[in-house]
Amino acid sequence: MKSATLDDRRRLVMPRECPPNSAVTIEQLDEDTWLVKVAKESKKFKSVIIPVIEDLPADKEWEKVEKAFAKAACRNLPEPE
């Protein structure tokens, strides 16, 4: 660490390996200990945009299939007591 005190704007002089305006993460380990890490940019992630579908359009053919699934499932249910 290059500085032992903070100025009136709470700035601390970082080592030369940390370039100016770098993105950093600051984690408080305990009351008196802070861990500062340089957040390096990773190129191993891609973002995927998936649309949100609130309501599906009516499909009469698929409704027949759903009704068949429901009938088959109801056949295997025991009679209520």
Secondary structure as GFF3:
##gff-version 3
##sequence-region A 1 81
A	DSSP	beta_strand	24	30	.	.	.	ID=ss1
A	DSSP	beta_strand	33	38	.	.	.	ID=ss2
A	DSSP	alpha_helix	60	75	.	.	.	ID=ss3
###
